[in-house]
Amino acid sequence: TDPGLLTGHDRFRGYTETPRRYEIFTDAVVAAGLAASPEIRQIDSAIAAQERFAQSAKRAYWAPTLGLEATFEEILNRSGAGASPPDFDLFPLPMVDDTNWSVGVSATLPLFTGGERLADRLQAELDLERLRLERSSVDEKIEQRIRSALAETWSTFPGIELTRQAADAARSNLELVSDAYARGAVPIIDLLDAQNAALNAAAQATNATYDFLIALMRVERSSGHFHLLQTPVETAAWFDQVDAFFASRGIDVTALGLPADIPRGQDD
């Protein structure tokens, strides 16, 4: 119920109050996790680069390799003996130009490469196919992590209340046994057993809460959304996205009362 947690928001309750809504909510978290996954963005960038490389390998059959080279030289100063050519009256020398430049363009298209271009094209296409298969594998792994984490969260939450009830019962039993021991009705071994049971039950009740919180953090880690670090505006935007996902499935999660998406008698 902490407002800093995802489960502490009032809007969260409408996502999991029925089995069908919980299933749709799981799909929504999976979709959001896939969209925000840095692993997927990384492999998508690698696929885009490999696609350009494969296209370049195909164009190598008919597209020449173009080259452009340009040079520019400038003599800033001439001084000292012999820096300037002598002046002959009969055969005057041309003026020395202090600026020299050149521009060259080349185009090459090998006619025979011993099958190198074919090998490069086939290798580029195989690498591209490999990356696409890796992309599908990453999608499946991320979806599996999110669904497993949600299932773990769903299964650990009831344990909080159950272990608390067990702890209350153990404390009540300890009080009864302590009173009976004070009256001499039970031996000390029964009192020690009751104390040990009460301590274990209290520890299990505490651990159940932490087990749920750990599972919840795994959900946020696997989906790429840490609500503890988000601003209220970002959190509200995330809930709006989930609401829109439910709306695309024909369900209004803002409706109160018995959910209309589950027929009466099947809501449990």
Salt bridges, closest charged atoms under 4 A:
GLU17 OE1 - ARG13 NH1 3.38
GLU17 OE2 - ARG21 NH1 2.82
ASP27 OD1 - ARG147 NH2 2.76
ASP27 OD2 - ARG249 NH2 3.38
GLU39 OE2 - ARG145 NH2 3.81
ASP44 OD1 - ARG135 NE 2.63
GLU51 OE2 - ARG132 NH2 3.14
ASP98 OD1 - ARG78 NE 2.87
GLU125 OE2 - ARG121 NH1 3.13
GLU134 OE2 - ARG130 NH1 2.97
ASP139 OD2 - ARG135 NH1 2.46
GLU143 OE2 - ARG147 NE 2.95
GLU152 OE2 - ARG218 NH1 2.88
ASP168 OD1 - ARG171 NH2 2.03
ASP179 OD2 - ARG183 NE 3.20
ASP240 OD1 - ARG11 NH2 2.87
ASP243 OD2 - ARG11 NH2 2.53
ASP261 OD1 - ARG21 NE 3.02
